[in-house]
Amino acid sequence: MKVFGIAGWSGSGKTTLLEKLIPALTARGLKLAVIKHAHHGFDIDRPGKDSYRHREAGAVEVLLSCNDRWALMHERRGEAEPTLAELLGHLSPCDLVLIEGFKQEPVPKLEVYRPAHGKPPLFAERSDIVGVATDGEVVSDLPVLPLNDIAAIVDFVMNTLDLQERPC
């Protein structure tokens, strides 16, 4: 599996870009997954549901399954936060894993940078940022791509990772 990150400050448009990249990459025949790092706790379950009650009773893992999807919830119960490598190990085989967040992980990343937000660019400090997608003017030795040119960004990701288009 190849891994490629989307990095940027909160509110820069990382999730919006991913929403556009995912169908464009899958249209080129790639099977992909996404890992999103959340800075705050989250819960995909609801109090009162059987699976919630199982976790609250002490189960370390609860797997929910139906005819459309399955989801595995793992309670850390004091364990250290898993590394990106550990999380990747839980995924089914695929061509590409896009990650959002995980700024400190040394994987190639595209920075979503909006000069109007007034925050400094990350690419000046991070050697793992290999390109910048922006809606403004940026001076950099890195490739600079228009944020709304999804085809150019898809080409950049595929070329950077040496991914080949597959017939759908």
ChimeraX commands (.cxc) that place a marker at each C-alpha (Angstrom):
marker #1 position 0.00,0.00,0.00 radius 0.5
marker #1 position 1.22,3.46,-0.82 radius 0.5
marker #1 position 0.53,6.25,1.67 radius 0.5
marker #1 position 0.02,9.92,0.84 radius 0.5
marker #1 position -0.92,12.68,3.26 radius 0.5
marker #1 position -2.99,15.81,3.02 radius 0.5
marker #1 position -1.70,18.38,5.51 radius 0.5
marker #1 position -2.64,21.92,6.43 radius 0.5
marker #1 position -4.00,24.13,9.12 radius 0.5
marker #1 position -7.51,23.60,10.48 radius 0.5
marker #1 position -10.05,25.16,8.12 radius 0.5
marker #1 position -7.73,25.07,5.09 radius 0.5
marker #1 position -9.93,22.65,3.14 radius 0.5
marker #1 position -8.23,19.29,3.65 radius 0.5
marker #1 position -11.47,17.33,4.00 radius 0.5
marker #1 position -13.07,19.14,1.05 radius 0.5
marker #1 position -10.05,18.30,-1.09 radius 0.5
marker #1 position -10.21,14.65,-0.02 radius 0.5
marker #1 position -13.92,14.53,-0.93 radius 0.5
marker #1 position -12.94,15.54,-4.46 radius 0.5
marker #1 position -9.79,13.40,-4.71 radius 0.5
marker #1 position -11.40,10.13,-3.62 radius 0.5
marker #1 position -13.85,9.79,-6.54 radius 0.5
marker #1 position -11.25,11.09,-9.02 radius 0.5
marker #1 position -8.72,8.48,-7.88 radius 0.5
marker #1 position -11.24,5.65,-7.79 radius 0.5
marker #1 position -12.35,6.64,-11.31 radius 0.5
marker #1 position -8.77,5.83,-12.36 radius 0.5
marker #1 position -9.21,2.31,-11.03 radius 0.5
marker #1 position -7.46,2.70,-7.69 radius 0.5
marker #1 position -8.74,0.99,-4.57 radius 0.5
marker #1 position -8.15,3.34,-1.68 radius 0.5
marker #1 position -8.68,3.90,2.01 radius 0.5
marker #1 position -8.55,6.96,4.23 radius 0.5
marker #1 position -7.22,7.38,7.75 radius 0.5
marker #1 position -8.23,10.60,9.53 radius 0.5
marker #1 position -6.58,11.67,12.75 radius 0.5
marker #1 position -8.98,13.28,15.22 radius 0.5
marker #1 position -7.54,15.61,17.84 radius 0.5
marker #1 position -10.53,15.17,20.14 radius 0.5
marker #1 position -12.33,12.08,21.34 radius 0.5
marker #1 position -15.10,10.75,19.15 radius 0.5
marker #1 position -17.69,8.02,19.30 radius 0.5
marker #1 position -19.48,6.40,16.37 radius 0.5
marker #1 position -21.82,4.58,18.74 radius 0.5
marker #1 position -24.80,5.80,20.77 radius 0.5
marker #1 position -25.71,5.21,24.40 radius 0.5
marker #1 position -28.36,2.52,24.74 radius 0.5
marker #1 position -27.37,0.58,21.63 radius 0.5
marker #1 position -26.22,-3.01,22.17 radius 0.5
marker #1 position -22.70,-2.35,20.86 radius 0.5
marker #1 position -22.34,0.67,23.16 radius 0.5
marker #1 position -23.47,-1.43,26.10 radius 0.5
marker #1 position -20.92,-4.13,25.19 radius 0.5
marker #1 position -18.08,-1.58,25.17 radius 0.5
marker #1 position -19.27,0.01,28.40 radius 0.5
marker #1 position -19.34,-3.45,29.97 radius 0.5
marker #1 position -15.62,-3.81,29.22 radius 0.5
marker #1 position -15.23,-5.35,25.77 radius 0.5
marker #1 position -11.97,-4.20,24.18 radius 0.5
marker #1 position -13.35,-4.64,20.67 radius 0.5
marker #1 position -16.85,-4.68,19.23 radius 0.5
marker #1 position -17.43,-5.45,15.57 radius 0.5
marker #1 position -20.73,-4.36,14.03 radius 0.5
marker #1 position -21.83,-5.93,10.78 radius 0.5
marker #1 position -24.75,-5.61,8.38 radius 0.5
marker #1 position -25.29,-6.29,4.68 radius 0.5
marker #1 position -23.83,-2.87,3.67 radius 0.5
marker #1 position -20.76,-2.45,5.90 radius 0.5
marker #1 position -18.92,-3.48,9.01 radius 0.5
marker #1 position -17.11,-1.42,11.61 radius 0.5
marker #1 position -14.64,-2.44,14.29 radius 0.5
marker #1 position -14.44,-0.30,17.40 radius 0.5
marker #1 position -11.41,-0.75,19.62 radius 0.5
marker #1 position -11.28,0.72,23.10 radius 0.5
marker #1 position -7.76,1.73,24.05 radius 0.5
marker #1 position -8.49,1.58,27.79 radius 0.5
marker #1 position -5.28,3.38,28.75 radius 0.5
marker #1 position -3.14,2.06,25.87 radius 0.5
marker #1 position -0.92,4.53,24.04 radius 0.5
marker #1 position -2.31,6.14,20.91 radius 0.5
marker #1 position -1.54,3.86,17.96 radius 0.5
marker #1 position 1.06,4.87,15.43 radius 0.5
marker #1 position 0.21,5.36,11.79 radius 0.5
marker #1 position 2.01,2.08,11.01 radius 0.5
marker #1 position -0.19,0.24,13.51 radius 0.5
marker #1 position -3.34,1.77,12.02 radius 0.5
marker #1 position -2.23,0.88,8.49 radius 0.5
marker #1 position -1.90,-2.72,9.67 radius 0.5
marker #1 position -5.65,-2.81,10.35 radius 0.5
marker #1 position -6.61,-1.89,6.79 radius 0.5
marker #1 position -7.49,-4.32,4.04 radius 0.5
marker #1 position -5.05,-4.35,1.11 radius 0.5
marker #1 position -5.51,-1.42,-1.27 radius 0.5
marker #1 position -3.52,0.66,-3.75 radius 0.5
marker #1 position -3.46,3.91,-1.82 radius 0.5
marker #1 position -4.11,5.15,1.69 radius 0.5
marker #1 position -4.80,8.86,1.98 radius 0.5
marker #1 position -4.19,10.29,5.41 radius 0.5
marker #1 position -5.52,13.51,6.86 radius 0.5
marker #1 position -3.68,14.85,9.86 radius 0.5
marker #1 position -0.63,12.96,11.12 radius 0.5
marker #1 position 1.53,16.02,10.34 radius 0.5
marker #1 position 4.51,14.51,12.13 radius 0.5
marker #1 position 4.53,11.24,10.19 radius 0.5
marker #1 position 7.34,11.12,7.59 radius 0.5
marker #1 position 5.19,10.27,4.56 radius 0.5
marker #1 position 4.88,12.36,1.39 radius 0.5
marker #1 position 2.26,15.06,1.83 radius 0.5
marker #1 position 0.49,17.73,-0.14 radius 0.5
marker #1 position -0.09,20.88,1.85 radius 0.5
marker #1 position -3.40,22.66,1.44 radius 0.5
marker #1 position -2.35,26.27,1.93 radius 0.5
marker #1 position -4.55,29.36,1.86 radius 0.5
marker #1 position -2.53,32.58,2.25 radius 0.5
marker #1 position -5.70,34.49,3.17 radius 0.5
marker #1 position -5.93,32.52,6.44 radius 0.5
marker #1 position -2.84,34.33,7.69 radius 0.5
marker #1 position -1.10,31.20,8.98 radius 0.5
marker #1 position 2.46,30.38,7.98 radius 0.5
marker #1 position 2.96,27.60,5.44 radius 0.5
marker #1 position 3.97,24.20,6.79 radius 0.5
marker #1 position 6.15,23.38,3.77 radius 0.5
marker #1 position 8.84,25.81,4.93 radius 0.5
marker #1 position 9.46,23.61,8.00 radius 0.5
marker #1 position 8.62,20.09,6.77 radius 0.5
marker #1 position 10.77,18.15,4.33 radius 0.5
marker #1 position 8.03,15.53,3.81 radius 0.5
marker #1 position 5.73,18.04,2.12 radius 0.5
marker #1 position 6.29,17.39,-1.58 radius 0.5
marker #1 position 3.81,19.86,-3.08 radius 0.5
marker #1 position 1.41,22.68,-2.29 radius 0.5
marker #1 position -2.21,23.05,-3.35 radius 0.5
marker #1 position -3.32,26.64,-2.97 radius 0.5
marker #1 position -5.91,29.23,-3.91 radius 0.5
marker #1 position -3.33,32.04,-3.82 radius 0.5
marker #1 position 0.19,32.96,-4.78 radius 0.5
marker #1 position 2.97,30.88,-3.25 radius 0.5
marker #1 position 6.71,31.12,-3.79 radius 0.5
marker #1 position 8.30,27.72,-3.36 radius 0.5
marker #1 position 10.72,25.33,-5.01 radius 0.5
marker #1 position 8.02,22.66,-4.58 radius 0.5
marker #1 position 5.36,22.03,-7.22 radius 0.5
marker #1 position 2.49,24.47,-6.65 radius 0.5
marker #1 position -0.93,23.31,-7.84 radius 0.5
marker #1 position -4.22,25.19,-8.11 radius 0.5
marker #1 position -6.40,23.96,-5.25 radius 0.5
marker #1 position -9.43,23.54,-7.51 radius 0.5
marker #1 position -7.62,21.65,-10.29 radius 0.5
marker #1 position -8.45,18.14,-9.08 radius 0.5
marker #1 position -7.14,16.46,-12.24 radius 0.5
marker #1 position -3.73,18.11,-11.78 radius 0.5
marker #1 position -3.63,17.09,-8.11 radius 0.5
marker #1 position -4.59,13.50,-8.96 radius 0.5
marker #1 position -1.86,13.40,-11.63 radius 0.5
marker #1 position 0.61,14.79,-9.08 radius 0.5
marker #1 position -0.27,12.16,-6.44 radius 0.5
marker #1 position -0.13,9.31,-8.97 radius 0.5
marker #1 position 3.20,10.50,-10.41 radius 0.5
marker #1 position 4.71,11.12,-6.97 radius 0.5
marker #1 position 3.84,7.59,-5.83 radius 0.5
marker #1 position 4.39,5.93,-9.21 radius 0.5
marker #1 position 0.80,4.65,-9.26 radius 0.5
marker #1 position -0.63,3.30,-12.50 radius 0.5
marker #1 position -4.17,3.87,-13.72 radius 0.5
marker #1 position -6.19,0.65,-13.88 radius 0.5
marker #1 position -9.19,-0.12,-16.05 radius 0.5
marker #1 position -12.39,0.10,-14.04 radius 0.5
marker link #1:1,2 radius 0.2
marker link #1:2,3 radius 0.2
marker link #1:3,4 radius 0.2
marker link #1:4,5 radius 0.2
marker link #1:5,6 radius 0.2
marker link #1:6,7 radius 0.2
marker link #1:7,8 radius 0.2
marker link #1:8,9 radius 0.2
marker link #1:9,10 radius 0.2
marker link #1:10,11 radius 0.2
marker link #1:11,12 radius 0.2
marker link #1:12,13 radius 0.2
marker link #1:13,14 radius 0.2
marker link #1:14,15 radius 0.2
marker link #1:15,16 radius 0.2
marker link #1:16,17 radius 0.2
marker link #1:17,18 radius 0.2
marker link #1:18,19 radius 0.2
marker link #1:19,20 radius 0.2
marker link #1:20,21 radius 0.2
marker link #1:21,22 radius 0.2
marker link #1:22,23 radius 0.2
marker link #1:23,24 radius 0.2
marker link #1:24,25 radius 0.2
marker link #1:25,26 radius 0.2
marker link #1:26,27 radius 0.2
marker link #1:27,28 radius 0.2
marker link #1:28,29 radius 0.2
marker link #1:29,30 radius 0.2
marker link #1:30,31 radius 0.2
marker link #1:31,32 radius 0.2
marker link #1:32,33 radius 0.2
marker link #1:33,34 radius 0.2
marker link #1:34,35 radius 0.2
marker link #1:35,36 radius 0.2
marker link #1:36,37 radius 0.2
marker link #1:37,38 radius 0.2
marker link #1:38,39 radius 0.2
marker link #1:39,40 radius 0.2
marker link #1:40,41 radius 0.2
marker link #1:41,42 radius 0.2
marker link #1:42,43 radius 0.2
marker link #1:43,44 radius 0.2
marker link #1:44,45 radius 0.2
marker link #1:45,46 radius 0.2
marker link #1:46,47 radius 0.2
marker link #1:47,48 radius 0.2
marker link #1:48,49 radius 0.2
marker link #1:49,50 radius 0.2
marker link #1:50,51 radius 0.2
marker link #1:51,52 radius 0.2
marker link #1:52,53 radius 0.2
marker link #1:53,54 radius 0.2
marker link #1:54,55 radius 0.2
marker link #1:55,56 radius 0.2
marker link #1:56,57 radius 0.2
marker link #1:57,58 radius 0.2
marker link #1:58,59 radius 0.2
marker link #1:59,60 radius 0.2
marker link #1:60,61 radius 0.2
marker link #1:61,62 radius 0.2
marker link #1:62,63 radius 0.2
marker link #1:63,64 radius 0.2
marker link #1:64,65 radius 0.2
marker link #1:65,66 radius 0.2
marker link #1:66,67 radius 0.2
marker link #1:67,68 radius 0.2
marker link #1:68,69 radius 0.2
marker link #1:69,70 radius 0.2
marker link #1:70,71 radius 0.2
marker link #1:71,72 radius 0.2
marker link #1:72,73 radius 0.2
marker link #1:73,74 radius 0.2
marker link #1:74,75 radius 0.2
marker link #1:75,76 radius 0.2
marker link #1:76,77 radius 0.2
marker link #1:77,78 radius 0.2
marker link #1:78,79 radius 0.2
marker link #1:79,80 radius 0.2
marker link #1:80,81 radius 0.2
marker link #1:81,82 radius 0.2
marker link #1:82,83 radius 0.2
marker link #1:83,84 radius 0.2
marker link #1:84,85 radius 0.2
marker link #1:85,86 radius 0.2
marker link #1:86,87 radius 0.2
marker link #1:87,88 radius 0.2
marker link #1:88,89 radius 0.2
marker link #1:89,90 radius 0.2
marker link #1:90,91 radius 0.2
marker link #1:91,92 radius 0.2
marker link #1:92,93 radius 0.2
marker link #1:93,94 radius 0.2
marker link #1:94,95 radius 0.2
marker link #1:95,96 radius 0.2
marker link #1:96,97 radius 0.2
marker link #1:97,98 radius 0.2
marker link #1:98,99 radius 0.2
marker link #1:99,100 radius 0.2
marker link #1:100,101 radius 0.2
marker link #1:101,102 radius 0.2
marker link #1:102,103 radius 0.2
marker link #1:103,104 radius 0.2
marker link #1:104,105 radius 0.2
marker link #1:105,106 radius 0.2
marker link #1:106,107 radius 0.2
marker link #1:107,108 radius 0.2
marker link #1:108,109 radius 0.2
marker link #1:109,110 radius 0.2
marker link #1:110,111 radius 0.2
marker link #1:111,112 radius 0.2
marker link #1:112,113 radius 0.2
marker link #1:113,114 radius 0.2
marker link #1:114,115 radius 0.2
marker link #1:115,116 radius 0.2
marker link #1:116,117 radius 0.2
marker link #1:117,118 radius 0.2
marker link #1:118,119 radius 0.2
marker link #1:119,120 radius 0.2
marker link #1:120,121 radius 0.2
marker link #1:121,122 radius 0.2
marker link #1:122,123 radius 0.2
marker link #1:123,124 radius 0.2
marker link #1:124,125 radius 0.2
marker link #1:125,126 radius 0.2
marker link #1:126,127 radius 0.2
marker link #1:127,128 radius 0.2
marker link #1:128,129 radius 0.2
marker link #1:129,130 radius 0.2
marker link #1:130,131 radius 0.2
marker link #1:131,132 radius 0.2
marker link #1:132,133 radius 0.2
marker link #1:133,134 radius 0.2
marker link #1:134,135 radius 0.2
marker link #1:135,136 radius 0.2
marker link #1:136,137 radius 0.2
marker link #1:137,138 radius 0.2
marker link #1:138,139 radius 0.2
marker link #1:139,140 radius 0.2
marker link #1:140,141 radius 0.2
marker link #1:141,142 radius 0.2
marker link #1:142,143 radius 0.2
marker link #1:143,144 radius 0.2
marker link #1:144,145 radius 0.2
marker link #1:145,146 radius 0.2
marker link #1:146,147 radius 0.2
marker link #1:147,148 radius 0.2
marker link #1:148,149 radius 0.2
marker link #1:149,150 radius 0.2
marker link #1:150,151 radius 0.2
marker link #1:151,152 radius 0.2
marker link #1:152,153 radius 0.2
marker link #1:153,154 radius 0.2
marker link #1:154,155 radius 0.2
marker link #1:155,156 radius 0.2
marker link #1:156,157 radius 0.2
marker link #1:157,158 radius 0.2
marker link #1:158,159 radius 0.2
marker link #1:159,160 radius 0.2
marker link #1:160,161 radius 0.2
marker link #1:161,162 radius 0.2
marker link #1:162,163 radius 0.2
marker link #1:163,164 radius 0.2
marker link #1:164,165 radius 0.2
marker link #1:165,166 radius 0.2
marker link #1:166,167 radius 0.2
marker link #1:167,168 radius 0.2
view
